[in-house]
């Protein structure tokens, strides 16, 4: 009983802090730079370039939906549009709701749309998130190390990092036995991840390949977009900047819409560049973040327009 009350109290505090971060961020930007100044670059932004970038982000959402569609062939087979709808709505909820509460929508909608049990869908989500985090970090390792004295080990380290999912899959049975029956968040998370692993190597390679395709499209698009707001920055550092923003999604404190934390991640990644002021980095980070949120809202509108299919 005490544990449940403690968990509830912790969740409430996280929610309060999340909203406080949002309020402080909005007020801080207005006081320090001014929202009019932050949004001014959009006046000269090409509509054609914006539409292309939007189309590419929506394509990345389609690749994410394809990964899920391929993972649940028996439950989702023949229901691509419903899968597409679920992914688009889940994506916007995940982006907008505070403290990562949007993740809850995935098992809830999987149960509602496709009658997939919570344990199965949550385990699949844990596996997907492992692949997502691993891929994002793979994009970050090289550009961050190449500007440090450790640049000589950047490539070998990337190669070793890329082997991690293969090692996990090879040792899945041993890992499952090692954590079986143990309590604790780490043990439960490991058990869920092992339960969510693909059944065979073919499914493993497809889920990993689609994860890479999804993030490659998204991060390349966002890096290009960041370069439109923060010019004269190398491609490596632009990539590191957007990766820094995306990585903030794993933080325990996540403000509504990710405001404040996302920008902080982008600015931190760009900080090694002496020619880029915090002022310029902030303007670039805010505008890229607004574009990400705008594209997810457009995607959600498309998903909402897809009619629900009656259950058989």
Secondary structure, DSSP 8 states (H G I E B T S, - for coil): -HHHHHHHHHHHHHHHHHHHHHHHHHHHHHHHT-HHHHHGGGGGS-HHHHHHHHHHHHHHHHHHHHHHHHHTHHHHTT-HHHHHHHHHHHHHHHHHSGGGGGGHHHHHHHHHHH---HHHHHHHHHHHHHHHHHHHHHHHHHHHHTTSTTGGGHHHHHHHHHTHHHHHHHTHHHHHHHHTT--SHHHHHHHHHHHTS-SSHHHHHHHHHHHHHHHHHHHHHHHHHHHHHS-S--HHHHHHHHHHHHHGGGSS---GGGTTHHHHHHHHHHTT-TTS-HHHHHHHHHHHHHHHHHHHHHHHHHHHHS------
